[in-house]
Every structure is written in C-alpha cells, then in structure tokens.
Amino acid sequence: DQQVKQNSPSLSVQEGRISILNCDYTNSMFDYFLWYKKYPAEGPTFLISISSIKDKNEDGRFTVFLNKSAKHLSLHIVPSQPGDSAVYFCAAPRPGGGADGLTFGKGTHLIIQP
Amino acid sequence: IAGITQAPTSQILAAGRRMTLRCTQDMRHNAMYWYRQDLGLGLRLIHYSNTAGTTGKGEVPDGYSVSRANTDDFPLTLASAVPSQTSVYFCASSDLPHQGTGELFFGEGSRLTVL
C-alpha cells in the first residue's frame, strides 16, 4: 500500500506561470517530507523539505505547503522556468525515522512550455 | 567532487546471468540504499544498510542481495537475472542520525537491461 501518492503523472505549465505539484499521504505520523527533482539520465537531487510541525517552507522560487488535516502537501514553483522541466518526487521517511530510507511517490513529470 | 559513484553506467545482460552493480561513496555516510526506478512506479527501495556490517530489506528485495563489508561500498547482486529486473538502479547514502532534512544523496544510476 503506497503511503505517499502523486496522482498526476504529468503537468504542463507555461513559462513564467506558477507550477503546483501535489502529493497526498496516508500516515499521519510522518515527521517530515521532502521533494526531489530528477532530470533524465541523472540521479534524483534534493530540492526542499518541510517538517511536520510547519505548514510552509520557502526557498527562493520553491515553496512547499503542508496541510496536515487533509494529509496533503504541495510544491509551488514561481515563476516557472524551462530548467524546471523534470520529474518531481515527493518522499517521506520509512518506519524507523528515516534510517531505513525514504518512501517515494510515483512522480510527476513537469513540462514547462516556452 | 565528493559523492556516490555507480558502475557500470549501463549493461545488457542475458537472463539467468549473475550481475553485481557497484556503489562507492566518499562522504563517510553510515547509511546506504539501493532503489530501482521504473516508469509509472517511481522509486522503490530494494535493500538498505544503516551501518557497515548490517543490511535490511526494503519494499522489493526479492531476487537481490547486498553486502556492506565497509562504510564506503554497497554492492547489489542479482544472482540470476530475469527480464522483470530491467530497470534503472540508484544507489544513495545518508548520514545517520539525520542532521536537518534527512535527505538522501543519489548516484547517477545504472541502467540494466535483462534479455
């Protein structure tokens, strides 16, 4: 049973507009969440994280929002740039506080249209 | 540049053959992980190791084995490859206990095709 779900396999956004990527989770005990970005033929790279005690974390053009009551988090990219075209994964720690690794969603392929 | 090195980058393998994917890190992280990425399925954990000498099973461990003889190396072995093991394999590491974000650092991946 997948504990972290990304229900949109792909998303197309015009350059300069806002990109919103969504993620739902089932385990209310997660301590933190992370977003990873992956380009073709490269390994995933860490983008931004949020602690479960916060509802927002911002880093430049990237902001992650956490809605604990809805068990939902979202990644906002403003403004979207061509280099943002990639696959984005949301992730949460596996049982054991993350020492046993992260569990990932299936990913959303973001395409930024010029 | 410090990080994770995976080898080979790409490999085509006949079904039934044995294959070992190599992973080396120079960050002195105590935890290491193997994931596979498949279209539509995201990243799934195969095996992990919290420290040298210990290993654990992830979400999809069947058909794979690992060893952790030292801090830096974490090889993944397919004893008898099958076509369903065609995938891109990523090795990752992290420092435990987690400092800050608890992030994993990934290698560039090994693309394996089993015919």
Interface residues (C-beta under 8 A of the other chain):
Chain A: Q6 P9 Y32 L34 A41 E42 G43 P44 T45 F46 S49 F89 P93 R94 G97 G98 A99 D100 G101 L102 T103 F104 G105 K106 G107
Chain B: I4 A31 Y33 Y35 G40 L41 G42 L43 R44 L45 Y48 N50 G56 G58 E59 F90 A92 S94 L96 P97 H98 T101 G102 E103 L104 F105 F106 G107 E108 G109
